[in-house]
Amino acid sequence: MIDSDGHVRAGYDATGGSLVLIRPDGYLGLVTNPGTAERINDYGTAPHGSPATRAAPAP
């Protein structure tokens, strides 16, 4: 979605290069500047941990 009327920019003080991610349930998921693929990936893996840091399941 493009914020052509500037509502998100004004509401979240977003500047050029910012990314505001709205989740499918309508909640705010992420506000980041710069809005890069790496930041999106970090957001996507943060709640569950990365494969390298995720604890092994108990036997």
C-alpha positions in Angstrom: 0.0 0.0 0.0 1.3 3.5 -0.8 0.7 6.2 1.7 -0.2 8.8 -1.0 -2.1 11.1 1.5 0.7 11.0 4.1 -1.4 9.7 7.0 1.2 7.0 8.0 4.1 9.4 7.5 2.5 12.0 9.8 1.2 9.5 12.4 4.5 7.6 12.8 6.9 10.4 11.9 8.2 8.3 9.0 10.7 9.9 6.7 11.9 9.0 3.2 13.2 5.5 3.2 11.1 4.4 6.2 9.0 1.2 6.1 5.8 0.8 8.1 4.5 -2.8 8.1 0.9 -3.3 8.9 0.1 -6.9 9.8 -2.9 -8.7 8.1 -4.9 -8.4 11.3 -4.5 -4.6 11.1 -2.0 -4.1 13.9 1.3 -2.2 13.5 4.0 -4.7 13.0 7.2 -2.7 12.3 8.4 0.8 11.8 12.0 1.1 10.6 14.3 3.4 8.8 15.9 2.4 6.7 13.2 0.1 5.4 15.4 -2.7 4.1 14.9 -6.4 3.3 17.3 -7.2 6.2 15.1 -5.3 8.7 12.0 -7.1 7.5 13.8 -10.5 7.8 15.0 -9.6 11.4 11.4 -8.7 12.3 10.1 -12.0 10.8 12.6 -14.1 12.8 12.8 -12.2 16.0 9.7 -13.7 17.8 10.9 -17.2 17.2 14.7 -16.8 17.1 16.9 -17.6 14.3 17.7 -21.2 13.5 21.2 -20.8 14.9 19.9 -19.6 18.3 16.7 -21.6 18.6 16.9 -24.1 21.4 16.7 -27.8 20.5 13.4 -29.5 21.5 13.5 -31.6 24.7 13.9 -35.3 24.1 
